[in-house]
Structure formats: structure tokens, C-alpha cells
Amino acid sequence: MLTRRRISIFPGLAMAPSSCGVLVPQNDVRRSKSPLLSQAFCWLLLLWVARPAQPASLDTPPDLPTHTAELSTADAGPPLSLDEASGLSLADQPILTGREAVINGDERQAVAAAQLPDPKLASGLKELPIDTGEAFSVRRDNFTEFTVGLSQDLPRADKRRLRGERKRLEADTERAALDNDRRALRRNASLAWLDVYEAEQGLALARQLTSEAALQVQSLEKDYDNGKASQADWQAAKVDAGLAEDKEHDWLHRSLRMRTELARGIGDAARRPLASDLSLPALPSTLPELMAAVDHHPVIDGLDKQIETSATDIDLARQAYKPDFSVEGYLAYRPGFSDFVGIQFTIDLPYFTKNRQDPELAAAFQRSHASADRKQDTLRELHAQVSQDYLDWRHFGERVAQFDATIIPNATRRIEDARSAYGAGRGSFDAVLLARRGLLDIRLQRLALAIEAARAQVRLQYFAAPQSHLEGAP
């Protein structure tokens, strides 16, 4: 047999019906039997349920609590522009000072490589008898002598010149690499600056999105209390608010992380606030001019120097077929007998070239072909990079122009129309919030496109002529 059972929402307290049909704790009933208290409790409960809904406001809600991981992203100081960050990247760079040291070392070695070898001093005792009655006597045998000699190797002048030229070419190769390092440092610092700029601008827009999402949650909560919105819509708004807050946290993480990357290139200056303007001058070179500039890029100049070095190696290998000379003069001192002087010459005999000179010459030719092929492959790669970056620069720039000309104005008019409809009672406040959030999303998309266009321009500037350099307006 089924029986009806009353379940208390307050465990441990017995419930008793009040005069208005609302269950109240039985202990309270025992304490006060006055019907006046029961009536007052009923009226208070009804007034709380039927409280008037406050009209929704278009004002921004108060600031939300920040994430615990949020830290200061910039110190006080003058704004750091893109051009200034690019220039600071060349200061106090170990890679540059190390490359300069290598260049100085190669230039000094070039001087030494073109000189004659050091002369050699020889001294000794010759013809010392070791048996008979004259054993180990330096005075009894007229062949015993003390000698002192001076010798000098005489490699050919062309060979010495080629050795010095090869070291100078190595210094020129390093000098081209130094020029490329400077360009790469400026490019990397500019790209790091753009990463920080994108992260901080995205963080600012994400914070606005978070505020708009919170405002929408408040609006739907009021509509739900008034029966104008379902609980599912209210919960969906809460989910969107949580996602917006998560996106804000992600932008904050990116901002902090990009700051550390910028500090790697420019040091403590990366802690300064960034300039708010991203406007860049027009690219000073057309695509054909950029393609022509690639042919004289430091990377290509370095490969040209390697080709010249390979040609010098071929000439040196050919010099190996020609003999070198050496000369030696000596003085022989014989105690008790007359002294001697002498001079002798030595010449190389490069007759067996099959296993020495011939393989060296063939290897030099192969290295020369490899250097030429490497240059052609690098030219193809750089030309492809220039073409891709130029296409990206044009593409993203055109999309930014389209956003500025049509998409953003239309999104702004959508907000005005939604606000007018809400003011006239023909639309909902939720439509106004959706329009405002839509504009923020569009601005985030526009920011990403503008940053991509700027990145492509910075990469193109890496290939441009050295006389022109990227100038960012503060």
C-alpha cells in the first residue's frame, strides 16, 4: 500500500504547514504559535518572488576580477615603436661581435698565409768515430765536425698569393654572413614586436568581449526571471561567458610569452609599453625590384664568395703540379783541422700525380660545382619566399581594406539599428549585445589580418636593398 510521505528540505527539522500553505520548521511552530508571524512570513516570501525586474542597462558592467595568472606586461616608459625595436636589436649582440672576431682573425691569417715560411736553424755533430784508438774523439779524426746550418723553404709566389687570397675570401664570406645576421636580427625583432602588439591588442578586445558576455548573462537572467527567456538560453550565455573569459586568459598568456621573446632580441627595452599605432609606410620596392635585390642579398653574396673560394682551391690544386724549392747554408767546424762552409738546394719532384695531385684537382672541381649548384638552389628558394610574401602582403592588405571599407561600418550600423529597435520596443536587449559582440569579433579578425600583412612586409624588407629600412610610425 502506497502512502504519501512528506520530505523535508531541512534535514533534522520536522516541518509543519503554515497558514499560507508553506512548510515551516516545526520547531519554529512550537516556539511561536502566533498566526501573525506565519502571515508575515508568507507576505515576505510572496514579495520576494514577485520582485519587479530592473530594466536592462547598456552601460558596461563593473570590471570583472582578473585572472590569478595575470601579471604586469609592461613597465612605465616611452612607447616602444617598431622601428626602435628593430634598431635596438643590433645593440650588444654576441652573434655580431663573434662574427666580427672571426672576420678579423681571417684577415690576419690572410697576411700570414701569403708570407714565406719561417727559416730553420740546424746544428749537430757529424762523423764522430766510435771505435779504434780515435773513438769518441773530436780532434783526432779530420772528418769529425760541428755543423750549424740555416735553411729556407721557398714555395712559389703564386701559391703564397693564392693562400692569402683564399683567407681573404673566407673573411669576405663571413662579412656577408655578418650583413645577413644584421638583417635577420632586425627582422626577428620586428616580428617579435608584432607578436606582442597582436597579443596585447587581442587581450584588450578579449576583455571587452568578456564584459559584453557578462552583460548578456545579466540580461538573460532578468529575462528568465520575467519569463521572457528560457533557462537553456541563460545557461548558453553562461557558457559563452566562460569561453570569452578563457579566451582572455589565453591572450594574456600569449602577451606574456611574446614579451619574453622580444626581450631575447632587445633586452630590458622589451618591458616598455608598445606604441599603439601599427601604420607602416608603403613597401618601397615592387616585386621585380625585390626579385632583383635577392640576387645581391648577403646570403647570395656569401655563396658567391664560396664559389670564388672554390675557384681559388682549383688554382691551388694546379700549383701542386709545380715544384717548390728550399735552400740551406751551413758552417762545419773541425777542431784541429780546416773548417768548411756549404750550400745545398732541394726541389720537389711531383712525378707521381695519379694518387696525389690528380685527386686533389678533381675534388676542387667537384666542390666548385657544388657551390654553384647551392647558389642556384638558394636563389630559387629566396625567389619563392619573396613571391609568397609579396602575395601575402597584397592579399592581407586588401582584406584589411575591405574590413575598413564595408565590414566594420556595416557591423557598426547593425549595433545602431539594434539599439534603435530596442529603444522603440521592437527589439530585444540581447540583439544589441549580440551586435556589439559581433563587432568585437570582427575587430579581432581585422587585427589578425593587419598583423599578417605587417609580418609579410617585414619579411619582404629583409630582402630589400640595404639603403631602405623599415620605418614604423610611433
LOBA-581295 format. One record per residue (C-alpha): residue number from 1; x, y, z. Coordinates in nm, 2 decimals. Example, Ala and Ser with C-alpha at 12.3 -4.5 7.8 and 13.67 -1.06 7.14 Angstrom:
2
+-----+--------+--------+--------+
:   i :     px :     py :     pz :
+-----+--------+--------+--------+
:   1 :   1.23 :  -0.45 :   0.78 :
:   2 :   1.37 :  -0.11 :   0.71 :
+-----+--------+--------+--------+
// end
This chain:
474
+-----+--------+--------+--------+
:   i :     px :     py :     pz :
+-----+--------+--------+--------+
:   1 :   0.00 :   0.00 :   0.00 :
:   2 :   0.14 :   0.33 :  -0.11 :
:   3 :   0.14 :   0.61 :   0.15 :
:   4 :   0.22 :   0.98 :   0.10 :
:   5 :   0.54 :   1.09 :   0.27 :
:   6 :   0.65 :   1.45 :   0.33 :
:   7 :   1.02 :   1.50 :   0.26 :
:   8 :   1.19 :   1.79 :   0.45 :
:   9 :   1.44 :   2.00 :   0.27 :
:  10 :   1.60 :   2.08 :   0.61 :
:  11 :   1.73 :   1.75 :   0.74 :
:  12 :   1.68 :   1.70 :   1.11 :
:  13 :   1.39 :   1.95 :   1.13 :
:  14 :   1.03 :   1.85 :   1.13 :
:  15 :   0.81 :   2.06 :   0.91 :
:  16 :   0.47 :   2.19 :   0.97 :
:  17 :   0.23 :   2.37 :   0.73 :
:  18 :   0.18 :   2.73 :   0.79 :
:  19 :  -0.14 :   2.92 :   0.74 :
:  20 :  -0.05 :   3.01 :   0.39 :
:  21 :   0.04 :   2.66 :   0.28 :
:  22 :   0.41 :   2.70 :   0.31 :
:  23 :   0.61 :   2.44 :   0.51 :
:  24 :   0.80 :   2.59 :   0.80 :
:  25 :   1.02 :   2.42 :   1.06 :
:  26 :   0.81 :   2.25 :   1.33 :
:  27 :   1.04 :   2.37 :   1.60 :
:  28 :   0.97 :   2.73 :   1.50 :
:  29 :   0.60 :   2.65 :   1.52 :
:  30 :   0.64 :   2.52 :   1.87 :
:  31 :   0.83 :   2.84 :   1.96 :
:  32 :   0.56 :   3.07 :   1.83 :
:  33 :   0.20 :   2.98 :   1.79 :
:  34 :   0.11 :   3.33 :   1.68 :
:  35 :  -0.06 :   3.34 :   1.34 :
:  36 :   0.08 :   3.69 :   1.29 :
:  37 :   0.43 :   3.55 :   1.24 :
:  38 :   0.30 :   3.30 :   0.99 :
:  39 :   0.12 :   3.57 :   0.79 :
:  40 :   0.43 :   3.79 :   0.79 :
:  41 :   0.64 :   3.51 :   0.66 :
:  42 :   0.40 :   3.44 :   0.38 :
:  43 :   0.39 :   3.80 :   0.27 :
:  44 :   0.77 :   3.83 :   0.27 :
:  45 :   0.80 :   3.52 :   0.06 :
:  46 :   0.55 :   3.64 :  -0.20 :
:  47 :   0.71 :   3.98 :  -0.22 :
:  48 :   1.05 :   3.82 :  -0.29 :
:  49 :   0.91 :   3.60 :  -0.57 :
:  50 :   0.72 :   3.89 :  -0.73 :
:  51 :   1.00 :   4.15 :  -0.70 :
:  52 :   1.00 :   4.38 :  -1.00 :
:  53 :   1.26 :   4.32 :  -1.27 :
:  54 :   1.50 :   4.60 :  -1.32 :
:  55 :   1.54 :   4.74 :  -1.67 :
:  56 :   1.85 :   4.62 :  -1.86 :
:  57 :   2.12 :   4.88 :  -1.89 :
:  58 :   2.35 :   4.94 :  -2.19 :
:  59 :   2.63 :   5.06 :  -1.96 :
:  60 :   2.94 :   4.84 :  -1.92 :
:  61 :   2.92 :   4.62 :  -1.61 :
:  62 :   3.19 :   4.68 :  -1.34 :
:  63 :   3.53 :   4.53 :  -1.40 :
:  64 :   3.55 :   4.16 :  -1.35 :
:  65 :   3.81 :   4.00 :  -1.13 :
:  66 :   4.13 :   3.94 :  -1.32 :
:  67 :   4.29 :   3.61 :  -1.35 :
:  68 :   4.53 :   3.50 :  -1.08 :
:  69 :   4.80 :   3.44 :  -1.35 :
:  70 :   4.77 :   3.80 :  -1.48 :
:  71 :   5.09 :   3.99 :  -1.43 :
:  72 :   5.22 :   4.33 :  -1.54 :
:  73 :   5.30 :   4.31 :  -1.91 :
:  74 :   5.49 :   4.64 :  -1.94 :
:  75 :   5.67 :   4.89 :  -1.73 :
:  76 :   5.63 :   5.26 :  -1.74 :
:  77 :   5.84 :   5.44 :  -2.01 :
:  78 :   5.82 :   5.59 :  -2.35 :
:  79 :   5.63 :   5.38 :  -2.61 :
:  80 :   5.84 :   5.14 :  -2.80 :
:  81 :   5.79 :   5.17 :  -3.17 :
:  82 :   5.85 :   4.90 :  -3.43 :
:  83 :   6.14 :   5.09 :  -3.59 :
:  84 :   6.31 :   5.15 :  -3.25 :
:  85 :   6.28 :   4.78 :  -3.16 :
:  86 :   6.44 :   4.69 :  -3.49 :
:  87 :   6.73 :   4.93 :  -3.42 :
:  88 :   6.78 :   4.81 :  -3.07 :
:  89 :   6.82 :   4.45 :  -3.19 :
:  90 :   7.17 :   4.54 :  -3.32 :
:  91 :   7.30 :   4.66 :  -2.99 :
:  92 :   7.50 :   4.42 :  -2.77 :
:  93 :   7.45 :   4.11 :  -2.98 :
:  94 :   7.71 :   3.83 :  -2.91 :
:  95 :   7.64 :   3.68 :  -3.26 :
:  96 :   7.76 :   4.01 :  -3.42 :
:  97 :   8.07 :   4.05 :  -3.21 :
:  98 :   8.16 :   3.69 :  -3.26 :
:  99 :   8.13 :   3.72 :  -3.63 :
: 100 :   8.34 :   4.03 :  -3.63 :
: 101 :   8.61 :   3.85 :  -3.44 :
: 102 :   8.61 :   3.57 :  -3.70 :
: 103 :   8.65 :   3.83 :  -3.98 :
: 104 :   8.94 :   4.00 :  -3.80 :
: 105 :   9.10 :   3.66 :  -3.75 :
: 106 :   9.07 :   3.56 :  -4.12 :
: 107 :   9.21 :   3.89 :  -4.23 :
: 108 :   9.51 :   3.85 :  -4.01 :
: 109 :   9.56 :   3.49 :  -4.13 :
: 110 :   9.54 :   3.62 :  -4.49 :
: 111 :   9.86 :   3.83 :  -4.42 :
: 112 :  10.04 :   3.53 :  -4.27 :
: 113 :   9.93 :   3.28 :  -4.54 :
: 114 :  10.10 :   3.50 :  -4.81 :
: 115 :  10.44 :   3.50 :  -4.64 :
: 116 :  10.74 :   3.27 :  -4.67 :
: 117 :  10.77 :   3.00 :  -4.41 :
: 118 :  10.99 :   3.06 :  -4.12 :
: 119 :  11.36 :   2.97 :  -4.17 :
: 120 :  11.50 :   2.67 :  -3.99 :
: 121 :  11.82 :   2.65 :  -3.79 :
: 122 :  12.01 :   2.32 :  -3.77 :
: 123 :  12.31 :   2.22 :  -3.55 :
: 124 :  12.48 :   1.90 :  -3.48 :
: 125 :  12.79 :   1.68 :  -3.46 :
: 126 :  12.89 :   1.47 :  -3.77 :
: 127 :  13.15 :   1.19 :  -3.84 :
: 128 :  13.23 :   1.11 :  -3.48 :
: 129 :  13.44 :   0.79 :  -3.46 :
: 130 :  13.31 :   0.51 :  -3.23 :
: 131 :  13.59 :   0.25 :  -3.24 :
: 132 :  13.97 :   0.22 :  -3.27 :
: 133 :  14.20 :   0.45 :  -3.08 :
: 134 :  14.02 :   0.76 :  -3.21 :
: 135 :  13.68 :   0.65 :  -3.06 :
: 136 :  13.47 :   0.94 :  -2.94 :
: 137 :  13.75 :   1.20 :  -3.00 :
: 138 :  13.65 :   1.52 :  -3.18 :
: 139 :  14.01 :   1.62 :  -3.26 :
: 140 :  14.19 :   1.31 :  -3.38 :
: 141 :  13.98 :   1.24 :  -3.69 :
: 142 :  13.97 :   1.50 :  -3.96 :
: 143 :  13.62 :   1.41 :  -4.06 :
: 144 :  13.46 :   1.50 :  -3.73 :
: 145 :  13.29 :   1.83 :  -3.74 :
: 146 :  13.04 :   2.05 :  -3.56 :
: 147 :  12.78 :   2.20 :  -3.81 :
: 148 :  12.55 :   2.49 :  -3.79 :
: 149 :  12.31 :   2.54 :  -4.08 :
: 150 :  12.02 :   2.77 :  -4.18 :
: 151 :  11.75 :   2.66 :  -4.43 :
: 152 :  11.46 :   2.83 :  -4.60 :
: 153 :  11.17 :   2.67 :  -4.79 :
: 154 :  11.07 :   2.87 :  -5.10 :
: 155 :  10.71 :   2.79 :  -5.21 :
: 156 :  10.62 :   2.96 :  -5.53 :
: 157 :  10.50 :   3.32 :  -5.52 :
: 158 :  10.17 :   3.23 :  -5.69 :
: 159 :  10.10 :   2.96 :  -5.43 :
: 160 :  10.16 :   3.21 :  -5.15 :
: 161 :   9.94 :   3.47 :  -5.31 :
: 162 :   9.66 :   3.22 :  -5.36 :
: 163 :   9.67 :   3.11 :  -5.00 :
: 164 :   9.64 :   3.47 :  -4.88 :
: 165 :   9.36 :   3.53 :  -5.13 :
: 166 :   9.17 :   3.23 :  -5.00 :
: 167 :   9.18 :   3.36 :  -4.64 :
: 168 :   9.06 :   3.70 :  -4.76 :
: 169 :   8.77 :   3.53 :  -4.94 :
: 170 :   8.69 :   3.35 :  -4.62 :
: 171 :   8.68 :   3.69 :  -4.44 :
: 172 :   8.45 :   3.82 :  -4.72 :
: 173 :   8.22 :   3.52 :  -4.67 :
: 174 :   8.20 :   3.59 :  -4.30 :
: 175 :   8.14 :   3.96 :  -4.38 :
: 176 :   7.84 :   3.87 :  -4.60 :
: 177 :   7.72 :   3.65 :  -4.31 :
: 178 :   7.75 :   3.94 :  -4.07 :
: 179 :   7.54 :   4.16 :  -4.30 :
: 180 :   7.28 :   3.88 :  -4.32 :
: 181 :   7.28 :   3.84 :  -3.94 :
: 182 :   7.21 :   4.21 :  -3.90 :
: 183 :   6.91 :   4.19 :  -4.14 :
: 184 :   6.79 :   3.87 :  -3.97 :
: 185 :   6.81 :   4.03 :  -3.62 :
: 186 :   6.61 :   4.34 :  -3.74 :
: 187 :   6.36 :   4.11 :  -3.90 :
: 188 :   6.32 :   3.88 :  -3.60 :
: 189 :   6.29 :   4.18 :  -3.36 :
: 190 :   6.02 :   4.34 :  -3.58 :
: 191 :   5.83 :   4.01 :  -3.60 :
: 192 :   5.86 :   3.97 :  -3.22 :
: 193 :   5.73 :   4.33 :  -3.17 :
: 194 :   5.43 :   4.24 :  -3.40 :
: 195 :   5.36 :   3.93 :  -3.19 :
: 196 :   5.35 :   4.14 :  -2.87 :
: 197 :   5.13 :   4.40 :  -3.04 :
: 198 :   4.89 :   4.14 :  -3.17 :
: 199 :   4.87 :   3.97 :  -2.82 :
: 200 :   4.81 :   4.30 :  -2.63 :
: 201 :   4.56 :   4.43 :  -2.88 :
: 202 :   4.38 :   4.09 :  -2.88 :
: 203 :   4.38 :   4.09 :  -2.50 :
: 204 :   4.21 :   4.44 :  -2.49 :
: 205 :   3.94 :   4.32 :  -2.73 :
: 206 :   3.90 :   3.99 :  -2.54 :
: 207 :   3.84 :   4.19 :  -2.22 :
: 208 :   3.57 :   4.38 :  -2.40 :
: 209 :   3.42 :   4.05 :  -2.51 :
: 210 :   3.43 :   3.92 :  -2.16 :
: 211 :   3.25 :   4.23 :  -2.03 :
: 212 :   2.99 :   4.20 :  -2.31 :
: 213 :   2.94 :   3.83 :  -2.23 :
: 214 :   2.89 :   3.91 :  -1.86 :
: 215 :   2.64 :   4.18 :  -1.95 :
: 216 :   2.45 :   3.94 :  -2.17 :
: 217 :   2.43 :   3.69 :  -1.88 :
: 218 :   2.28 :   3.95 :  -1.66 :
: 219 :   2.03 :   4.05 :  -1.93 :
: 220 :   1.92 :   3.69 :  -1.99 :
: 221 :   1.90 :   3.63 :  -1.62 :
: 222 :   1.65 :   3.91 :  -1.58 :
: 223 :   1.46 :   3.79 :  -1.89 :
: 224 :   1.45 :   3.44 :  -1.74 :
: 225 :   1.31 :   3.57 :  -1.41 :
: 226 :   1.05 :   3.76 :  -1.61 :
: 227 :   0.96 :   3.46 :  -1.82 :
: 228 :   1.09 :   3.61 :  -2.14 :
: 229 :   1.38 :   3.37 :  -2.19 :
: 230 :   1.43 :   3.00 :  -2.13 :
: 231 :   1.67 :   2.85 :  -1.88 :
: 232 :   1.86 :   2.69 :  -2.17 :
: 233 :   1.93 :   3.04 :  -2.32 :
: 234 :   2.05 :   3.16 :  -1.99 :
: 235 :   2.29 :   2.86 :  -1.94 :
: 236 :   2.41 :   2.90 :  -2.30 :
: 237 :   2.50 :   3.26 :  -2.22 :
: 238 :   2.69 :   3.15 :  -1.92 :
: 239 :   2.89 :   2.90 :  -2.13 :
: 240 :   2.97 :   3.18 :  -2.38 :
: 241 :   3.08 :   3.40 :  -2.09 :
: 242 :   3.31 :   3.13 :  -1.97 :
: 243 :   3.46 :   3.08 :  -2.32 :
: 244 :   3.51 :   3.45 :  -2.35 :
: 245 :   3.70 :   3.46 :  -2.02 :
: 246 :   3.91 :   3.16 :  -2.13 :
: 247 :   3.99 :   3.34 :  -2.45 :
: 248 :   4.10 :   3.65 :  -2.25 :
: 249 :   4.33 :   3.42 :  -2.04 :
: 250 :   4.48 :   3.28 :  -2.35 :
: 251 :   4.55 :   3.62 :  -2.49 :
: 252 :   4.71 :   3.72 :  -2.16 :
: 253 :   4.94 :   3.41 :  -2.17 :
: 254 :   5.04 :   3.49 :  -2.53 :
: 255 :   5.12 :   3.85 :  -2.44 :
: 256 :   5.35 :   3.75 :  -2.15 :
: 257 :   5.51 :   3.48 :  -2.36 :
: 258 :   5.57 :   3.72 :  -2.66 :
: 259 :   5.73 :   3.97 :  -2.43 :
: 260 :   5.99 :   3.72 :  -2.33 :
: 261 :   6.07 :   3.65 :  -2.69 :
: 262 :   6.10 :   4.02 :  -2.77 :
: 263 :   6.33 :   4.06 :  -2.46 :
: 264 :   6.56 :   3.80 :  -2.62 :
: 265 :   6.63 :   4.04 :  -2.91 :
: 266 :   6.63 :   4.38 :  -2.74 :
: 267 :   6.68 :   4.32 :  -2.37 :
: 268 :   6.51 :   4.53 :  -2.10 :
: 269 :   6.36 :   4.76 :  -2.35 :
: 270 :   6.10 :   4.49 :  -2.42 :
: 271 :   5.94 :   4.58 :  -2.09 :
: 272 :   5.83 :   4.92 :  -2.22 :
: 273 :   5.47 :   4.97 :  -2.34 :
: 274 :   5.43 :   4.94 :  -2.72 :
: 275 :   5.33 :   5.22 :  -2.95 :
: 276 :   4.96 :   5.20 :  -3.02 :
: 277 :   4.99 :   5.28 :  -3.39 :
: 278 :   5.06 :   5.00 :  -3.64 :
: 279 :   5.07 :   5.22 :  -3.95 :
: 280 :   5.36 :   5.12 :  -4.18 :
: 281 :   5.49 :   5.31 :  -4.49 :
: 282 :   5.42 :   5.16 :  -4.83 :
: 283 :   5.67 :   4.90 :  -4.94 :
: 284 :   5.95 :   5.09 :  -5.12 :
: 285 :   6.01 :   4.82 :  -5.38 :
: 286 :   5.80 :   4.65 :  -5.64 :
: 287 :   5.80 :   4.28 :  -5.69 :
: 288 :   6.06 :   4.29 :  -5.98 :
: 289 :   6.28 :   4.52 :  -5.78 :
: 290 :   6.26 :   4.28 :  -5.48 :
: 291 :   6.35 :   3.99 :  -5.71 :
: 292 :   6.65 :   4.18 :  -5.84 :
: 293 :   6.75 :   4.27 :  -5.48 :
: 294 :   6.76 :   3.90 :  -5.40 :
: 295 :   7.04 :   3.85 :  -5.65 :
: 296 :   7.26 :   4.08 :  -5.43 :
: 297 :   7.13 :   3.96 :  -5.09 :
: 298 :   7.40 :   3.88 :  -4.83 :
: 299 :   7.31 :   3.51 :  -4.85 :
: 300 :   7.38 :   3.51 :  -5.22 :
: 301 :   7.69 :   3.73 :  -5.18 :
: 302 :   7.82 :   3.47 :  -4.93 :
: 303 :   7.76 :   3.19 :  -5.18 :
: 304 :   7.94 :   3.40 :  -5.45 :
: 305 :   8.24 :   3.42 :  -5.22 :
: 306 :   8.23 :   3.05 :  -5.16 :
: 307 :   8.23 :   3.00 :  -5.54 :
: 308 :   8.54 :   3.22 :  -5.57 :
: 309 :   8.70 :   3.03 :  -5.28 :
: 310 :   8.64 :   2.71 :  -5.48 :
: 311 :   8.80 :   2.86 :  -5.79 :
: 312 :   9.10 :   2.96 :  -5.57 :
: 313 :   9.11 :   2.60 :  -5.45 :
: 314 :   9.13 :   2.49 :  -5.81 :
: 315 :   9.42 :   2.72 :  -5.88 :
: 316 :   9.60 :   2.60 :  -5.56 :
: 317 :   9.55 :   2.24 :  -5.67 :
: 318 :   9.71 :   2.32 :  -6.01 :
: 319 :  10.00 :   2.48 :  -5.83 :
: 320 :  10.07 :   2.15 :  -5.67 :
: 321 :  10.19 :   2.02 :  -6.00 :
: 322 :  10.47 :   2.28 :  -5.99 :
: 323 :  10.78 :   2.20 :  -5.77 :
: 324 :  10.88 :   2.41 :  -5.47 :
: 325 :  11.23 :   2.48 :  -5.37 :
: 326 :  11.44 :   2.50 :  -5.05 :
: 327 :  11.79 :   2.63 :  -4.98 :
: 328 :  12.03 :   2.55 :  -4.70 :
: 329 :  12.37 :   2.70 :  -4.60 :
: 330 :  12.59 :   2.56 :  -4.33 :
: 331 :  12.92 :   2.60 :  -4.15 :
: 332 :  13.13 :   2.30 :  -4.04 :
: 333 :  13.38 :   2.35 :  -3.76 :
: 334 :  13.66 :   2.08 :  -3.72 :
: 335 :  13.88 :   2.12 :  -3.42 :
: 336 :  14.25 :   2.09 :  -3.52 :
: 337 :  14.16 :   2.09 :  -3.90 :
: 338 :  14.03 :   2.34 :  -4.15 :
: 339 :  13.67 :   2.45 :  -4.14 :
: 340 :  13.41 :   2.41 :  -4.42 :
: 341 :  13.11 :   2.60 :  -4.55 :
: 342 :  12.85 :   2.46 :  -4.78 :
: 343 :  12.52 :   2.54 :  -4.95 :
: 344 :  12.26 :   2.30 :  -5.10 :
: 345 :  11.93 :   2.32 :  -5.28 :
: 346 :  11.62 :   2.09 :  -5.26 :
: 347 :  11.35 :   2.07 :  -5.52 :
: 348 :  11.02 :   1.88 :  -5.51 :
: 349 :  10.96 :   1.61 :  -5.78 :
: 350 :  10.58 :   1.59 :  -5.85 :
: 351 :  10.61 :   1.30 :  -6.08 :
: 352 :  10.36 :   1.06 :  -5.92 :
: 353 :  10.05 :   1.27 :  -5.96 :
: 354 :   9.80 :   0.99 :  -6.00 :
: 355 :   9.73 :   0.94 :  -5.64 :
: 356 :   9.81 :   1.29 :  -5.51 :
: 357 :   9.77 :   1.59 :  -5.73 :
: 358 :   9.51 :   1.45 :  -5.97 :
: 359 :   9.26 :   1.36 :  -5.70 :
: 360 :   9.30 :   1.69 :  -5.53 :
: 361 :   9.23 :   1.88 :  -5.85 :
: 362 :   8.93 :   1.67 :  -5.93 :
: 363 :   8.79 :   1.73 :  -5.57 :
: 364 :   8.84 :   2.10 :  -5.61 :
: 365 :   8.63 :   2.10 :  -5.93 :
: 366 :   8.36 :   1.90 :  -5.76 :
: 367 :   8.34 :   2.14 :  -5.47 :
: 368 :   8.32 :   2.43 :  -5.72 :
: 369 :   8.03 :   2.27 :  -5.90 :
: 370 :   7.86 :   2.21 :  -5.56 :
: 371 :   7.90 :   2.57 :  -5.46 :
: 372 :   7.74 :   2.68 :  -5.79 :
: 373 :   7.45 :   2.44 :  -5.75 :
: 374 :   7.40 :   2.55 :  -5.39 :
: 375 :   7.37 :   2.91 :  -5.51 :
: 376 :   7.11 :   2.83 :  -5.77 :
: 377 :   6.91 :   2.63 :  -5.52 :
: 378 :   6.92 :   2.91 :  -5.27 :
: 379 :   6.82 :   3.17 :  -5.54 :
: 380 :   6.51 :   2.96 :  -5.62 :
: 381 :   6.42 :   2.93 :  -5.25 :
: 382 :   6.46 :   3.31 :  -5.19 :
: 383 :   6.27 :   3.40 :  -5.51 :
: 384 :   5.99 :   3.17 :  -5.39 :
: 385 :   5.99 :   3.33 :  -5.05 :
: 386 :   5.97 :   3.68 :  -5.19 :
: 387 :   5.69 :   3.58 :  -5.42 :
: 388 :   5.49 :   3.42 :  -5.14 :
: 389 :   5.55 :   3.71 :  -4.90 :
: 390 :   5.45 :   3.96 :  -5.17 :
: 391 :   5.13 :   3.77 :  -5.24 :
: 392 :   5.06 :   3.76 :  -4.87 :
: 393 :   5.12 :   4.13 :  -4.82 :
: 394 :   4.89 :   4.22 :  -5.11 :
: 395 :   4.62 :   3.96 :  -5.00 :
: 396 :   4.60 :   4.06 :  -4.64 :
: 397 :   4.63 :   4.43 :  -4.72 :
: 398 :   4.33 :   4.40 :  -4.95 :
: 399 :   4.13 :   4.22 :  -4.69 :
: 400 :   4.21 :   4.48 :  -4.43 :
: 401 :   4.09 :   4.75 :  -4.67 :
: 402 :   3.77 :   4.56 :  -4.72 :
: 403 :   3.71 :   4.53 :  -4.35 :
: 404 :   3.77 :   4.90 :  -4.31 :
: 405 :   3.55 :   4.99 :  -4.61 :
: 406 :   3.25 :   4.77 :  -4.57 :
: 407 :   3.25 :   4.50 :  -4.30 :
: 408 :   3.32 :   4.72 :  -3.99 :
: 409 :   3.09 :   5.01 :  -4.10 :
: 410 :   2.81 :   4.75 :  -4.16 :
: 411 :   2.87 :   4.59 :  -3.82 :
: 412 :   2.86 :   4.94 :  -3.66 :
: 413 :   2.53 :   5.02 :  -3.83 :
: 414 :   2.40 :   4.68 :  -3.71 :
: 415 :   2.46 :   4.80 :  -3.35 :
: 416 :   2.29 :   5.13 :  -3.41 :
: 417 :   1.99 :   4.95 :  -3.57 :
: 418 :   1.96 :   4.71 :  -3.28 :
: 419 :   1.98 :   4.99 :  -3.03 :
: 420 :   1.71 :   5.19 :  -3.21 :
: 421 :   1.49 :   4.89 :  -3.22 :
: 422 :   1.54 :   4.82 :  -2.85 :
: 423 :   1.47 :   5.18 :  -2.77 :
: 424 :   1.15 :   5.17 :  -2.97 :
: 425 :   1.03 :   4.85 :  -2.80 :
: 426 :   1.06 :   4.64 :  -3.13 :
: 427 :   1.37 :   4.45 :  -3.04 :
: 428 :   1.54 :   4.28 :  -2.75 :
: 429 :   1.84 :   4.39 :  -2.55 :
: 430 :   2.00 :   4.05 :  -2.63 :
: 431 :   2.01 :   4.16 :  -3.00 :
: 432 :   2.21 :   4.47 :  -2.90 :
: 433 :   2.46 :   4.27 :  -2.71 :
: 434 :   2.50 :   4.02 :  -2.99 :
: 435 :   2.56 :   4.30 :  -3.23 :
: 436 :   2.82 :   4.45 :  -3.00 :
: 437 :   3.00 :   4.12 :  -2.96 :
: 438 :   2.99 :   4.06 :  -3.33 :
: 439 :   3.17 :   4.39 :  -3.39 :
: 440 :   3.44 :   4.29 :  -3.14 :
: 441 :   3.48 :   3.95 :  -3.31 :
: 442 :   3.52 :   4.14 :  -3.64 :
: 443 :   3.78 :   4.37 :  -3.49 :
: 444 :   3.97 :   4.06 :  -3.38 :
: 445 :   3.97 :   3.92 :  -3.73 :
: 446 :   4.08 :   4.26 :  -3.87 :
: 447 :   4.36 :   4.27 :  -3.62 :
: 448 :   4.48 :   3.93 :  -3.73 :
: 449 :   4.48 :   4.03 :  -4.09 :
: 450 :   4.66 :   4.36 :  -4.03 :
: 451 :   4.93 :   4.17 :  -3.83 :
: 452 :   4.97 :   3.92 :  -4.11 :
: 453 :   5.01 :   4.20 :  -4.37 :
: 454 :   5.27 :   4.37 :  -4.14 :
: 455 :   5.46 :   4.04 :  -4.10 :
: 456 :   5.47 :   3.99 :  -4.47 :
: 457 :   5.61 :   4.34 :  -4.52 :
: 458 :   5.88 :   4.29 :  -4.26 :
: 459 :   5.99 :   3.97 :  -4.43 :
: 460 :   6.00 :   4.15 :  -4.76 :
: 461 :   6.21 :   4.42 :  -4.61 :
: 462 :   6.46 :   4.15 :  -4.52 :
: 463 :   6.52 :   4.10 :  -4.89 :
: 464 :   6.50 :   4.47 :  -4.99 :
: 465 :   6.80 :   4.68 :  -5.08 :
: 466 :   7.02 :   4.78 :  -4.78 :
: 467 :   6.96 :   5.16 :  -4.84 :
: 468 :   6.59 :   5.13 :  -4.74 :
: 469 :   6.48 :   5.00 :  -4.40 :
: 470 :   6.15 :   4.95 :  -4.22 :
: 471 :   6.02 :   5.26 :  -4.05 :
: 472 :   5.73 :   5.22 :  -3.81 :
: 473 :   5.54 :   5.53 :  -3.71 :
: 474 :   5.52 :   5.57 :  -3.33 :
+-----+--------+--------+--------+
// end
